[in-house]
């Protein structure tokens, strides 16, 4: 049993999914977000409203924390100045505070967008160099590199979970290859928290999809074994889908529409348009 886990971004769509499973892995769960406390706090959960871009607010969060699960960030592309604090500075604040507090490990919600410009047919594995598709993806690449540095220079472990398309069900044809179910998100996070030693490790946040474009073989030691497969929705999703266009980078690249939007413009808006 872990003594204390810190969950950042606890009010977000994915942080909300993880609150209860993480609470069962520790004596105390400290959940934090920039929003006020939830009304449904668990028996061993406390809530701290904090801005992760403010070091003075971050430092106290790490007091006695054995594991930190970091989901706090702006989850979309935007102008660099708009995401600097939430996606870059906040990550530094967490790692630096965790180092001084003696935290053992950070489990980080990274993203496919750190390697989003690779074509799906390139079949990359976890050693592929970064190829971010946006300022948002660049923030993920920056944090992965920083996390590796903190492991190699200061001994702070990290698992960077490169999350693809995490929704209750796959939303479009692209998701037949990129879907991460909520159940598999929980299984991956639990594996990253409970593995005895990880050093610095990347793992692709993707379910057991028949059409998965990447390999997690080099992270098999984590014990993450996805159980869901987007192929169960293939017939419905492909029935009225337009013909594929191999010249469209939004269809060919791992980052999907994030690979084609202008820097600084919303990728989430492009995905919503694609899902209509």
N, C-alpha and C positions, 0 to 999 in steps of 0.2 A: 504494500500500500504506500503510495506516494504521500508525503506529508502535506504539501501545498502545491496546487497548480494555479497559475495565472492564465486566464483566457482573455485576450484583448479582442475588440470588435465583437463583443458578446451579444450586442443587439442586432447585428447584421443577419442576413439570410442564412449564412452558413454557420456563423457563431451560435445562433439560436439552436441549430440542429445539434451542436456539440455540447451544449451546457449539461444536459442530463447524463450522457455517456461519460463525460470527463468527471462529473461529480462522483461517479461510482468507482473511480480509480484513485481517489485521494481522500485524505481526511478533511481538507479544506479547499474549496474552490473559490478563488477570487475572480469575479467577472467584472470587466470594465468596458466602458464605452463612453463616448462623448455625451450620450443621452442619459436621462434620469433612470433610476433603478426600475427594473421590471417588477410587476406585481406578483409574479409567480416564483419567487426565489425558492430554491431547493433548501432542504434542511441544513446542509453543510456549505451553502453558498452565501457569500457576501458580495455586495455590489459597490463599486467605486466609480463615480462619474469623473472622468479625466480626459484631458486632451493629450494624446501621445506625442504631439509635436512640441510640448513644453517639458523640458527635462525636469523641472522642479516638481511637476505632477507625476512624472514617470518613476522617479527614484523610489518613492515610498511604496509603490506597487510591488516592488521586487523583494521587499523585506521577508526573509524566510522562504522564498519561493524556490522549490526544487526544479520544477518544470514550468516553462512558459509556452503557451500555444498562441501564436501571433497571427490574428486575422484582421487587425485594425488597419485599414487603409481606404483610400478612395478606390472603388472597384470599377474604374472606367478610365479611358483616356481623357485628357484635358490639357490645357495650356500648362507648360512646365511650371510656371510660377504658382499655378493653382494646386498642383499635386506635390510640390517640393516639401511642404511641411508634413502632409498626411502620409506620404509614401516613401520619402527619402529620410528626412530628419527624424521622423518618428521611429524608423527602424534603427538608426544610429542610437537614439536615446534608449531604446530597449536593450540593445546589445551591450552598450556601455554600462547601463545600470545593472544588468544581469551579471556582468563580469565583476563589478564591485560587490554585489550581494552574494556572490558564490553560487549562483544558479548553475545547475548541472547541464541543462539542455534547453534549447529553444526549438520548437516545432513550428515551422514557418509556412504560411499560406502563400507560396510562390505561384507562378502561373505559366501556362504554355506560352504566353506572350513574350517571355524572355527568350524564346527560341521560335517565335511566331513566323519568321520569314523563311524557314525551311519548308520545302515542298513535302507534302505527305508521302509522296512516292520515294523520298530519299531514305526512309526507314531509319531515322536517327535513333541512337541510344543515349544513355545518360552522360556520356562523355563528349557529346557534340558541343562545340563552342557556342557561346551566346550569339543569337541573331534576333534582337528585339524588334518588334514591329511598331512600337509607339513609345512615347515618353513613359507611359504606364509600364510597358514591357521592360524598358530600360531600368526603371526603378526595381523591378524584380531581379534583373541581372545584377544590378548594383548590390542589392541586399544579399543575394546568393554569394557574390564575391566577398563581401564584407563578412558574412557568416563563416565562409571557409577560412578567411584570414584570422578571425577570432578563435577558431578551432586550432589553427596551426601556430598562432602566436600566444594564445592565452588559455587554450584547453577547454573552451566553451563548446560543447557539442551542439550540433544542429542537424535536423532533417528538413530539407526544403521540398515541400510537396507541390509539384508543378501542376496545379489544378487546370483541367480543361473545361468542359461544359457541365457544371454541377447543377442539376435541376431534379425535381422529383421524377420526371419522365423526360426522355429525349424529345426535343422540340422541333427538329428539322432534319433534313437528310444528312447534313454535315455531322449532326450529333450521333448518327449511327456509328461513327468512328471515334468521336471525341467525348461521348457521354461519361459522366461520373455520377452514379446514383448517390442519394443521401446515405443509404446503407453502406456503400463502399467508402464514402467519405469518412464515416465513423470508423469503419474497419481500418482504413489507412492511418487515421490519426491515432487510434488505439495502438496500432503496431509501432508507430513512430515514438510514442510515449513509453511503451512497455519493453521495447528491445533493450537488451542488457547494455550494449555499447554500440554507438553509431558513428563516432568521430564526426566527420562532415559527410553527409549523404544527400544526394538528390533522388527523388522518386517521382515518376509521372503519375499525376492524379487522374486516373482513368479506370473505367470499369473493365470487365472481362469481355470487351466487345470483339465480335468476330472480325470486324474491320479495323481494329486498332492500328494506328500508323506508327507506333513507337514501341520500344521494348523496355521492360523493367527488369530484365534478367540480372543486371548488375546490382540491383537492390533487393534481390530475393531474400537475402539474409534478414531483412527487416521482419519478414513473416507476413507481409501484406498479401492476402489472397482474395482478390475481388470475386464477387459471387454473381453480379448482375451483368446482363448483356443487352445492349441496345437493339440487337437483332430481333428481339421479341416484338419490336414496334416497326420493323422494316416494311412490312406490307402496307401498313396504314400510311407511313410517312412518304413512301415512294409512289403511291397510287396516282397522285395528281401533281407530282413534282415536275418542274420544267426540265428539259434535257440539260445534261451537264455540259459546261463550257470549259474545256481544258486551257483556254487562254485567260480565264478569269482567275486572278490570284486569290480572290476571296474564296474560291472553291478549291484551289490547288494548295494553298499554304496552310500550315498548322494553325496559324492565328486567325483564319477565316477572314471576316470583314475587317478586322483590325489591321490586316496586311495591306488594305487598299485605301483606308480612310486617310485624309490629310492629317499630319501631325497636329495634335491639339484638339481634334474634333472627336465627338463621342463615338466610341465603337459599340456601346450598348444600344444606342439609337439605331445603328445600322443592323444589328442583330434582330431587334424588334421588328424592323421593316422586313427583314428576310423571313421572319416567322409568320407574317400575316398571310 
